[in-house]
Amino acid sequence: LLNDAVGEVPVLVVVDPVSSQIRFFERRTEAGELTFAWAAGVLRDAETDSVWNAQGLALSGPLAGTQLVEIAGRPADWCAWATFHPGTALYPS
């Protein structure tokens, strides 16, 4: 799970626990910008305490039924990426 921004766009990066697929979503909704965390195996936003699934859908809470906008992304193998983009900075751990 990663809460970050790309330019002016607040982004959520999450790994779908079922498919292991990495998914990217915009964290901004009509309710405002959200911050996500895993707690006891459940994805929740800190602002409304709504429960979300890894597909970006709020399952319960004040935002139930809200769908985050998915952002097209493509995870890459680091070795291959670094070969073609040697100046890439790594995200701080």
Secondary structure, 3 states (H helix, E strand, C coil): CEEEEECCEEEEEEECCCCCCEEEEECEECCEECCEEEECCEEEECCCCCEECCCCEEEECCCCCCECCECCCCCCCHHHHHHHCCCCCCCCC
